Amino acid sequence: MINSLKQLSILVLLLVITPAFAQKGIIRGKVFDNENGEGLFGATAIISGTTIGGAADFDGNYSINNVEPGFYDVQFSFISYQTQTVTGVEVKAGEVTLLDVRLSSDVQQLQEIVVSAKVIRSSEAALMTVRRKSPNVMDGISSQSFRKIGDSNAASAVQRVPGVSVQGGKYVFVRGLGDRYSKSTLNKVDIPGLDPDRNSIQIDIFPTNIIDNMVVLKSFTADQLADFTGGVVDIETKDFPEEKIWAISANLGYNPAMHFKKEFLTYQGGGTDFLGFDDGGRDLPIARDQVIPNPVLNNPKLSELTRSLNPTLSTMRKTSFMDYSLGLSGGNQFSIASKTVGYNVALNYQNTTTYYESTELGAYVKSTDPNQFNLVPDRIQRGPLGSNNVLASGLLGFALKTNRSKYKVNLLRLQSGESRASTFTRNTFLFGSNTIAVTNLDYNESAITNILLSGEHRIGPKSNFEIDWRLSPTWSSIDDKDVRQTPYRFEGGNYTIEPSEAGDPIRIWRFLDEVNYVGKLDLTKNYKFKGIEAKLKFGASETYKQRDFSIDQYRIGLLGGSNFNLTGNPDELLSESLLWTPRQADGSGG
């Protein structure tokens, strides 16, 4: 019995330990031309003294699999290029060793070059080579810099590029020009942002560990977008991550003037506001073709429609929390037969709170006095303003690569919701002196869904003809749901609803839906012009947009307002005691 237990223990021990001995490593990287930064299709990477190696694909990427742990010399060679041997390459069990190499063309002197593995600065060097040879005025930053500096998202990383700044931690400025003149693109495709007043998508939603590089173009070429002046920032996601990556990030932001304030201003919203979308409580409850009955007709339908409106019109105070964000990202690549498959995943959640105790908004006009050169106030409103913004995003990418082709699909979803509450005291000066107390409740919900399908192909016996195509549909919506404004005239300690002085209480629903289709085809022919390597590039691009916009506005009138003792609390306007009915001629109604 004892012997049996010993045998069982040894068997279990062997089962546990054997996989550890069986683990091997991978050497992976890119071989590219030192002159133009292009990948060398067909270049070979072989471990010296063995037959273990791999060939570079049309992007120049190679992989040497199933390498025993240890130190090796790796030899890189390609026709008409100097052979290069990298010494001291360390391979660890179960890990990927990244090794990029630049080969120089020299038909006169084809002697071997030996370098040490630790001096390779491949990715950044490749980007510098591309910049030097590019017909554009361009700059950029690579994934190698991300790892070295530790930037967590694209917004913080791109600021390290000369001439580029980021406004509000989200939107790109190139050469001092804002997003009206600068653009941000994803994988060379224009994607609309959540803000219809801006020309580009916010870039802080992209984590750096799924980005291969960011290129900033500061001049025009025929294959670029035509609607920019400052520059274009293109974010290129990784098709095939060099190694398996999974990362979780969490960030906190604290502003003593805004966070943990008990007097933070908000209002009773929906149960899913924290997810970036409304739970349906702010939906328009009245059919858009519904005719609103006139009160003089004593139609009970009017009181029914008024009761269908959300009765919350006032703000409330609560303690504000600090800003925070959460992120999950990862990716990997693996081989199936002779094909390579890669994937990327990025999920992000941001919750931002802002609060201003003394917000001031004003309208100023030119004085009628010809000797007065300063603007004079027409109306000024002051008061507290609180807002909470939630942004949730998800990016999922798949890529498939064969010997001469690469296919990619990216799915992007952005969901944003922002609620705002304010109580302003408005003073008018030019046309009567009035004091108006205004309560505003706003909610904006935005969503973007984008699909990118793309392919790259090398054709011909020498792969000297390239085809690059991209198809990208985008569906976006921006909805202002149940915007509520309640103005009271305040005079002598009394509150009144006076449309002629302050305007009626209003409810607004605005809806904007846009469909955006982008198609692009680039054809490139590699050839020699008088003995010099040259390219002929031509293609076509098409963008189709369709936008639908609608707005519904309802005014709440208070019949016989002078008969009511109003307190200035907006919730009283839709209370049962003030609601108009056929039996109660005085009261509120739509």
C-alpha positions in Angstrom: 0.0 0.0 0.0 2.8 2.3 0.9 4.6 1.5 -2.4 1.4 2.3 -4.3 1.2 5.7 -2.6 4.8 6.5 -3.5 4.2 5.5 -7.1 1.1 7.7 -7.2 3.0 10.6 -5.7 5.7 10.3 -8.3 3.2 10.1 -11.1 1.4 13.3 -9.9 4.7 15.0 -9.5 5.7 14.1 -13.0 2.4 15.3 -14.4 2.9 18.6 -12.7 6.5 19.2 -13.5 6.7 17.8 -17.1 4.8 20.7 -18.7 7.2 23.2 -17.1 10.1 21.4 -18.8 8.2 21.3 -22.0 7.6 25.0 -22.2 9.5 26.8 -24.9 9.9 30.4 -26.0 9.3 32.4 -29.2 11.5 34.9 -31.0 9.3 37.4 -32.9 9.8 40.7 -34.6 10.1 42.6 -37.9 12.7 42.8 -40.5 12.6 46.1 -42.5 14.6 48.1 -44.9 17.0 50.6 -43.2 16.5 53.1 -46.0 12.7 53.4 -46.4 11.3 51.5 -43.3 9.4 49.0 -45.3 9.1 45.4 -44.3 11.2 42.9 -46.3 8.9 40.2 -47.6 10.8 36.9 -47.7 13.7 37.8 -45.4 14.9 34.9 -43.3 15.7 34.7 -39.6 17.7 31.6 -38.5 19.2 30.6 -35.2 22.9 30.3 -35.9 24.2 26.7 -36.0 20.7 25.2 -36.4 18.0 24.9 -39.0 15.4 26.6 -36.8 14.1 29.8 -38.2 11.3 31.6 -40.0 10.5 33.8 -43.0 9.1 37.3 -42.9 5.7 37.9 -44.4 4.7 40.8 -46.6 4.7 43.2 -43.6 8.2 42.0 -42.6 7.0 40.2 -39.5 8.7 36.9 -38.7 8.3 34.3 -35.9 10.6 31.6 -34.7 8.6 29.2 -32.6 9.4 26.4 -30.1 12.8 27.7 -29.1 14.4 26.1 -26.0 15.3 28.6 -23.2 18.8 30.0 -23.5 21.0 32.5 -25.3 21.3 32.4 -29.1 22.7 34.2 -32.1 20.1 35.0 -34.7 21.1 35.6 -38.3 19.0 37.7 -40.7 19.5 37.7 -44.4 17.8 38.8 -47.6 18.8 39.0 -51.3 20.9 42.1 -52.0 21.1 43.1 -48.4 23.9 42.8 -45.9 23.5 39.7 -43.6 23.2 40.7 -40.0 23.7 38.5 -36.9 22.3 39.6 -33.5 24.2 38.0 -30.7 23.1 37.3 -27.1 19.4 36.9 -27.8 17.8 35.6 -24.6 14.8 33.2 -24.8 12.8 32.5 -21.7 10.3 29.6 -21.2 6.8 30.5 -22.1 7.7 34.1 -23.1 8.0 36.0 -26.4 11.4 37.7 -27.1 10.9 40.8 -29.3 13.6 41.4 -31.8 13.3 43.9 -34.7 16.2 44.3 -37.3 17.1 46.8 -40.0 18.9 45.5 -43.0 20.9 47.8 -45.3 21.2 47.3 -49.0 24.7 47.2 -50.4 25.3 45.4 -53.7 29.0 46.4 -53.6 29.9 45.0 -50.2 27.8 42.1 -48.9 29.8 41.4 -45.8 28.1 40.2 -42.6 27.4 42.6 -39.8 27.4 41.4 -36.2 25.5 43.4 -33.5 24.5 42.9 -29.9 20.8 42.3 -29.2 20.7 45.0 -26.4 21.4 47.9 -28.8 18.4 47.3 -31.1 16.0 50.2 -31.1 13.8 48.9 -33.8 10.3 50.2 -33.6 11.3 53.8 -33.0 14.0 53.6 -35.5 11.6 52.2 -38.1 9.3 55.2 -37.5 12.2 57.6 -37.9 13.2 55.9 -41.2 9.6 56.2 -42.5 9.5 59.9 -41.5 12.8 60.6 -43.2 11.7 59.0 -46.5 8.0 60.2 -46.4 6.8 62.7 -49.0 4.7 64.2 -46.1 5.8 66.4 -43.3 5.1 63.9 -40.6 6.0 62.8 -37.1 4.9 60.0 -34.8 5.4 57.9 -31.8 5.6 54.1 -31.7 4.6 51.3 -29.3 8.2 51.1 -28.2 8.0 54.6 -26.7 4.7 53.7 -25.0 6.4 50.9 -23.2 9.4 53.0 -22.3 7.5 56.1 -21.0 4.5 54.3 -19.6 1.7 56.4 -21.2 -1.7 54.6 -20.6 -3.8 56.1 -23.4 -3.4 57.8 -26.8 -4.2 61.2 -25.5 -1.3 61.3 -23.0 1.1 59.7 -25.6 0.4 61.9 -28.6 1.3 65.0 -26.6 5.0 63.9 -26.8 4.9 64.5 -30.6 6.3 67.9 -31.5 3.6 70.4 -32.5 0.7 68.3 -31.0 -1.3 69.2 -27.9 -4.5 67.8 -26.4 -7.4 69.9 -25.2 -9.4 68.7 -22.2 -7.5 65.5 -22.2 -9.5 64.3 -25.3 -9.2 66.4 -28.5 -6.1 66.9 -30.6 -4.6 70.3 -31.6 -1.9 70.2 -34.3 0.4 73.2 -34.8 -1.9 75.2 -32.5 -5.0 74.7 -34.6 -8.1 73.1 -33.0 -10.3 70.2 -33.9 -12.0 72.3 -36.6 -8.8 72.2 -38.5 -7.3 69.0 -37.2 -8.5 65.4 -37.4 -8.1 62.2 -35.6 -8.5 58.9 -37.6 -8.5 55.3 -36.6 -6.7 52.9 -39.0 -6.7 55.6 -41.6 -10.5 55.9 -41.6 -12.4 59.0 -40.5 -14.8 58.2 -37.6 -17.3 60.9 -36.3 -17.0 61.8 -32.7 -19.6 62.0 -30.0 -19.7 65.8 -30.2 -21.3 67.1 -33.4 -19.6 70.4 -33.1 -16.1 68.8 -33.3 -14.3 67.5 -36.3 -12.7 64.4 -34.7 -13.1 61.6 -32.2 -11.8 61.9 -28.7 -8.6 59.8 -28.4 -8.4 59.2 -24.7 -10.6 56.0 -25.1 -7.7 54.1 -26.8 -5.2 52.3 -24.5 -1.7 52.3 -25.7 -1.1 48.6 -25.3 -3.4 47.9 -28.4 -1.8 50.7 -30.5 1.1 49.9 -32.9 1.9 53.6 -33.6 0.5 57.1 -34.0 1.4 59.1 -37.0 0.9 62.8 -37.3 0.7 64.1 -40.9 1.2 67.9 -41.2 1.0 68.3 -45.0 -1.2 67.2 -47.8 -0.8 64.3 -50.3 -3.4 63.0 -52.7 -4.2 59.9 -50.7 -5.1 61.9 -47.5 -8.3 63.4 -46.3 -9.0 66.9 -47.6 -10.9 68.4 -44.7 -8.0 69.4 -42.5 -5.5 72.3 -42.2 -3.5 71.7 -39.0 -2.9 68.0 -39.4 -4.1 64.4 -39.1 -3.4 62.1 -36.2 -3.9 58.5 -37.3 -4.1 55.8 -34.6 -3.0 52.4 -36.0 -4.1 49.5 -33.8 -2.1 46.3 -33.6 -3.2 43.6 -36.0 -1.0 40.9 -34.4 0.2 41.7 -30.8 3.8 40.5 -30.4 2.9 38.6 -27.3 -0.1 37.8 -25.2 -1.1 40.9 -23.3 -3.9 41.5 -20.7 -4.0 44.7 -18.7 -6.3 46.2 -16.2 -6.1 49.9 -15.4 -7.8 52.2 -12.9 -7.4 56.0 -12.5 -8.7 58.5 -10.0 -8.8 62.2 -10.3 -9.5 64.7 -7.5 -10.3 68.4 -7.6 -10.8 70.0 -4.2 -13.1 72.6 -5.7 -15.4 70.0 -7.3 -15.3 66.7 -5.5 -16.7 65.5 -2.2 -18.8 68.6 -2.1 -22.1 68.2 -0.2 -23.7 71.0 -2.2 -23.2 69.3 -5.6 -26.1 70.1 -7.8 -28.0 67.3 -9.7 -31.5 66.0 -10.1 -33.4 62.7 -9.9 -32.5 60.9 -13.2 -32.7 57.4 -14.4 -31.5 54.1 -13.0 -29.0 53.5 -15.8 -27.4 56.9 -15.9 -24.2 55.4 -14.5 -24.0 53.2 -17.6 -24.2 56.2 -20.0 -27.8 55.8 -21.3 -31.3 56.6 -20.1 -33.6 53.9 -18.7 -36.6 55.2 -20.6 -37.8 57.7 -18.0 -36.8 60.6 -20.2 -38.5 59.3 -23.4 -41.0 61.5 -25.1 -44.4 60.3 -23.7 -46.5 62.2 -26.2 -47.0 60.9 -29.8 -45.3 63.3 -32.2 -48.5 63.7 -34.3 -50.6 64.3 -31.2 -52.6 67.5 -31.3 -52.6 69.4 -28.0 -56.1 70.5 -27.1 -56.8 74.1 -26.3 -57.8 74.6 -22.6 -60.9 76.5 -23.7 -62.3 73.3 -25.2 -62.3 71.6 -21.7 -60.9 68.5 -23.2 -59.7 66.0 -20.5 -57.1 64.8 -22.9 -55.0 67.9 -22.0 -54.7 66.9 -18.4 -53.9 63.3 -19.4 -51.1 64.5 -21.6 -49.8 66.9 -18.9 -49.7 64.0 -16.3 -47.7 61.9 -18.7 -44.7 64.3 -18.4 -42.1 63.5 -15.8 -43.0 65.8 -12.9 -39.4 66.3 -11.7 -38.5 69.9 -12.4 -36.3 70.9 -9.5 -32.7 70.2 -8.5 -31.3 68.5 -5.5 -28.1 68.5 -3.5 -25.8 65.5 -2.9 -22.2 64.8 -2.3 -20.1 64.6 -5.4 -17.6 61.8 -6.0 -14.2 62.1 -7.6 -13.4 61.3 -11.2 -12.6 57.7 -12.0 -12.0 55.4 -14.9 -11.6 51.6 -15.4 -10.0 49.8 -18.3 -9.5 46.3 -19.6 -7.4 45.5 -22.7 -5.6 42.6 -24.2 -4.7 40.7 -27.3 -2.6 37.9 -28.7 -1.8 36.1 -32.0 -1.6 32.4 -32.9 -1.1 30.3 -36.0 -3.6 28.0 -37.7 -1.9 25.9 -40.4 0.1 28.5 -42.5 -2.1 31.4 -41.4 -1.7 33.9 -38.5 -4.7 35.1 -36.5 -4.6 38.0 -34.1 -7.1 39.8 -31.9 -7.4 42.9 -29.7 -9.9 43.8 -27.0 -10.2 47.2 -25.2 -13.0 48.1 -22.8 -13.1 51.5 -21.0 -15.4 53.2 -18.5 -15.0 56.9 -17.4 -17.1 58.8 -14.9 -16.4 62.5 -14.6 -18.0 65.0 -12.3 -17.7 68.8 -12.5 -19.2 71.4 -10.2 -19.0 75.2 -10.3 -20.6 77.1 -7.4 -20.5 80.5 -9.2 -21.0 80.0 -12.9 -21.5 83.3 -14.8 -23.0 83.4 -18.3 -23.7 86.7 -20.1 -24.7 88.4 -23.3 -23.1 91.6 -24.2 -23.9 94.2 -26.9 -22.3 97.3 -28.4 -23.3 100.4 -26.6 -25.6 102.9 -28.4 -23.3 105.7 -27.1 -20.8 106.4 -29.9 -18.2 107.5 -27.3 -18.5 104.2 -25.4 -16.2 101.5 -26.9 -16.7 98.8 -24.3 -19.4 96.2 -24.6 -22.3 96.6 -22.2 -24.3 93.7 -20.6 -27.7 92.8 -22.0 -28.3 90.0 -19.5 -26.2 88.1 -17.0 -27.0 84.9 -15.2 -25.1 83.5 -12.2 -25.5 80.4 -10.1 -24.3 76.8 -9.4 -23.8 74.3 -12.2 -23.2 70.6 -11.7 -22.7 67.9 -14.3 -21.8 64.2 -14.5 -20.5 62.6 -17.6 -20.2 58.8 -18.3 -18.4 57.4 -21.2 -18.3 53.6 -22.0 -16.4 52.3 -24.9 -15.5 48.9 -26.4 -13.1 48.0 -29.2 -12.8 44.5 -30.7 -10.5 43.6 -33.5 -9.7 40.5 -35.5 -7.0 40.0 -38.2 -6.1 37.1 -40.5 -2.9 37.0 -42.4 -1.8 34.6 -45.2 1.4 34.7 -47.3 0.3 37.5 -49.5 -2.9 38.9 -47.9 -4.1 40.4 -44.7 -7.8 40.9 -43.6 -8.9 42.9 -40.7 -12.2 43.7 -39.0 -12.6 46.2 -36.1 -15.8 46.8 -34.1 -16.1 50.1 -32.1 -18.9 51.2 -29.8 -19.0 54.4 -27.8 -21.8 55.2 -25.4 -22.0 58.5 -23.5 -24.5 60.1 -21.2 -24.2 63.5 -19.5 -26.7 65.0 -17.0 -26.5 68.7 -15.9 -28.4 70.7 -13.4 -28.2 74.4 -12.7 -30.1 77.2 -10.9 -29.3 80.6 -12.3 -30.4 84.1 -11.3 -30.7 86.1 -14.5 -30.7 89.9 -14.6 -31.6 92.0 -17.6 -30.5 95.5 -18.1 -31.2 97.1 -21.5 -35.0 96.4 -21.9 -36.3 96.6 -18.4 -34.7 95.6 -15.2 -35.9 92.1 -14.2 -34.7 89.3 -12.0 -35.5 85.8 -13.2 -34.8 82.6 -11.3 -34.2 79.8 -13.9 -33.8 76.1 -13.2 -32.3 73.9 -15.9 -32.2 70.1 -16.1 -30.4 68.6 -19.1 -29.6 65.1 -20.3 -27.6 64.3 -23.4 -27.2 60.7 -24.7 -24.8 59.9 -27.5 -23.8 56.6 -29.2 -21.5 55.6 -32.1 -21.2 52.2 -33.7 -18.4 51.7 -36.2 -17.3 48.7 -38.3 -14.1 48.7 -40.2 -13.4 46.0 -42.9 -10.0 46.2 -44.6 -7.7 44.1 -46.7 -4.1 44.3 -48.0 -2.9 42.2 -50.9 0.5 41.7 -52.6 0.2 40.6 -56.3 2.8 39.5 -58.8 5.7 37.2 -58.8 7.8 39.7 -56.9 4.8 41.1 -54.9 5.4 44.5 -56.5 1.8 45.4 -56.8 -0.2 46.3 -53.7 -3.9 46.6 -53.1 -5.2 48.3 -50.0 -9.0 48.6 -49.5 -11.2 49.8 -46.6 -14.9 49.8 -46.0 -16.3 51.5 -42.9 -20.0 52.2 -42.0 -20.7 54.3 -38.9 -24.1 54.8 -37.2 -24.3 57.7 -34.7 -27.0 59.3 -32.6 -27.1 62.3 -30.4 -30.2 62.9 -28.3 -31.2 65.6 -25.9 -33.8 63.9 -23.8 -36.3 65.9 -21.8 -34.5 69.2 -21.5 -36.4 71.1 -18.8 -36.3 74.9 -18.2 -38.4 76.6 -15.6 -38.2 80.4 -15.2 -39.8 82.4 -12.4 -39.9 86.1 -12.2 -38.8 87.2 -8.7 -39.8 90.6 -7.4 -40.5 91.8 -3.9 -40.1 88.4 -2.4 -42.8 86.9 -4.7 -42.5 84.3 -7.5 -44.6 84.5 -10.6 -44.8 82.8 -14.0 -44.9 85.6 -16.5 -44.2 84.5 -20.2 -43.8 88.1 -21.3 -41.0 88.7 -18.8 -39.4 85.4 -18.2 -40.8 83.0 -20.8 -42.9 79.8 -20.3 -41.6 76.6 -18.6 -40.5 74.4 -21.5 -39.7 70.8 -22.3 -37.5 69.9 -25.3 -36.6 66.6 -27.0 -33.9 66.8 -29.8 -32.9 63.8 -31.9 -30.0 63.6 -34.4 -29.2 60.4 -36.3 -26.4 60.1 -38.8 -25.2 57.3 -41.1 -21.7 57.6 -42.5 -20.3 55.2 -45.1 -16.6 55.4 -46.1 -14.9 53.4 -48.9 -11.3 53.7 -49.9 -9.1 51.9 -52.4 -5.4 52.4 -52.9 -3.3 50.8 -55.6 0.5 50.9 -55.4 3.0 49.8 -58.1 6.6 49.3 -57.1 9.1 49.8 -60.0 12.5 51.3 -60.9 12.8 54.7 -62.4 16.2 55.2 -64.0 17.7 52.6 -61.7 16.1 54.2 -58.6 13.4 52.4 -56.5 10.1 54.2 -57.0 6.3 53.9 -56.3 3.3 54.8 -58.4 0.2 55.2 -56.2 -3.4 55.9 -57.2 -6.8 55.1 -55.9 -10.2 56.5 -54.9 -12.2 57.4 -51.8 -15.9 58.0 -51.3 -17.8 59.2 -48.3 -21.6 59.2 -48.0 -23.4 60.9 -45.1 -27.1 61.1 -44.2 -28.3 63.1 -41.2 -31.9 63.3 -39.8 -32.7 65.9 -37.2 -35.9 66.6 -35.3 -37.0 68.7 -32.3 -40.1 68.6 -30.2 -40.8 71.5 -27.8 -43.7 71.8 -25.4 -44.6 74.8 -23.3 -46.3 74.5 -19.9 -48.8 77.4 -19.4 -50.1 78.4 -16.0 -53.7 79.7 -16.4 -54.7 82.2 -13.8 -51.2 82.3 -12.4 -51.9 85.3 -10.2 -54.4 83.2 -8.3 -51.6 80.9 -7.0 -49.1 81.6 -4.2 -46.0 80.1 -5.9 -42.9 79.2 -3.8 -40.3 79.1 -6.5 -39.9 75.3 -6.3 -40.4 74.1 -9.9 -41.9 70.8 -8.8 -45.1 72.6 -7.8 -46.0 73.4 -11.4 -46.9 69.8 -12.2 -48.3 68.9 -8.8 -52.0 67.7 -8.7 -52.9 70.9 -6.8 -51.9 73.1 -9.7 -52.8 70.8 -12.6 -55.3 72.0 -15.0 -58.5 69.9 -15.4 -61.9 70.6 -17.0 -63.2 71.2 -13.5 -60.3 73.4 -12.5 -60.0 76.2 -15.0 -56.9 77.6 -13.4 -53.7 75.5 -13.4 -50.8 74.2 -15.4 -51.1 72.4 -18.8 -49.2 71.7 -22.0 
